Amino acid sequence: MKERQPMIQSLHERIARIIADNRQLHGEVRKIIVERDNALAAQREAEATIRTLTHRIEVLETGAGFMGSQADRRVARLRVNKLLREVDRCLALMNK
């Protein structure tokens, strides 16, 4: 029995080390999950800002097109026509 004592002690130490490593890794995983969630939230916020700014750019380009040169007015008119077609399509879907 005494000859097995060192082997048993070695196994206990290995098990204790594995458990400690496991706890450490669980802590790191939790930190990484929090970082991922924060990054996803920042990404969603950035995407919303991009959508808002893109819309504002389109509105400004359309408005500025009517005040600019002939080519700018043509582009603005095409944009307005496209928007009107989208509205017509939506109305047709609503009437179905």
JOBELKA-V605615 format. One record per backbone hydrogen bond with DSSP energy under -1.0 kcal/mol. CO is the residue of the C=O (numbers start at 1). NH is the residue of the N-H. Records with the same first field share a line. If there is no record, write none. Layout:
BEGIN
CO: NH + NH
END
This chain:
BEGIN
4: 8
5: 9
6: 10
7: 11
8: 12
9: 13
10: 14
11: 15
12: 16
13: 17
14: 18
15: 19
16: 20
17: 21
18: 22
19: 23
20: 24
21: 25
22: 26
23: 27
24: 28
25: 29
26: 30
27: 31
28: 32
29: 33
30: 34
31: 35
32: 36
33: 37
34: 38
35: 39
36: 40
37: 41
38: 42
39: 43
40: 44
41: 45
42: 46
43: 47
44: 48
45: 49
46: 50
47: 51
48: 52
49: 53
50: 54
51: 55
52: 56
53: 57
54: 58
55: 59
56: 60
57: 61
58: 62
59: 63
60: 64
61: 65
69: 73
70: 74
71: 75
72: 76
73: 77
74: 78
75: 79
76: 80
77: 81
78: 82
79: 83
80: 84
81: 85
82: 86
83: 87
84: 88
85: 89
86: 90
87: 91
88: 92
89: 93
90: 94
91: 95
END
